């Protein structure tokens, strides 16, 4: 997020400099481009925040899934745990 703030401040500074030194057409064009760049920067920041939230939720759910499957497997008899088989097709039997 700090990178986005730095980028925003950089865009504002360069836009102001362009307006002070250039003609009005280049100033208007630079301001419009700066607004577009700021919009993209904000969209990227929102996307990154959402992505990080989803990754955290996925990692939490995956850990819980592993915890539950390990608990279930630990309650099965050793004979079942050592030889997983499919009753309908016999897959996994030796």
N, C-alpha and C positions, 0 to 999 in steps of 0.2 A: 504494500500500500504506500510506503514511503517513496518508492520509486515513482509511483503515479503522481504524487504530490510534487516531487522534484521535476518530473516531466511537465506537469502543468505550469509550474513557475517558470521553467525554461521557455515554454511556448509563449507565455504572457510577456516575458522580457523581450524576446525576439520580435514579437508583434509590435510592441511599443517602440522598439528601436526602428523598425521598418517604417512606422508611421511618422516618426520624428525626422527621418532622413530622406524618405522617398516621397513620390507624388501620391495624390489621393487614390488613384486607380490601384497602384501596387499596395497601398495601405489597406484598401477595402478587400483586395484579393487575399492579402496576408491574414487579415482578421478572419475572413471566411474559412481559410485553410486552417487557421489556428483553432477555430471553433470545431471544425470537423475532427482535427487531431485530438482535441480535448474530449469530444464525444467518444471517439474510439478508445481513448485511454480509460475513460470511465466505464465503458462497456467491458473492456478487458478486465478491469478491476472487479467488477461485479461477477463476471464469469469465473475468475480465479477464486473468489470467495465462495461462490456456489459449488465449484468443483472441489475445493478443499473440504467443504461441509459434507458433500456426498462421499468423498474418500474416507473421511472420519466415520461416517455412518456405516459404510461398507466394512471397514476394518473392525468396527465394534460388532456388527452382525456376524462376520466371519469368525471372530473369536468366540462369540456365544455359540455358534453352530458347532465349532470344534469342541467346545466344552460339553455341550449336550451329547454329541455323538460319542465322545469319549466316555461319558457317564453311562450312556446306554450300553456301549460295548463292554464296559467293565462289569455290568450286571449279568451278562450272558455267561453261560457255562463255558469252560475252557474248550470243550470239544467243538462248540459252535464257533468260537473265536479263531481257533486254529485252522478250521476247514470251512471257509465260506462257500456255501453252495446254493444254487437256485433249485428249489424243490420241483418246479414245473419242468425245467429243461435239463437239470443236472449240471449246469455250467459251474465250473470251479471244483467239481469233485475229482478225486484222484484215483 
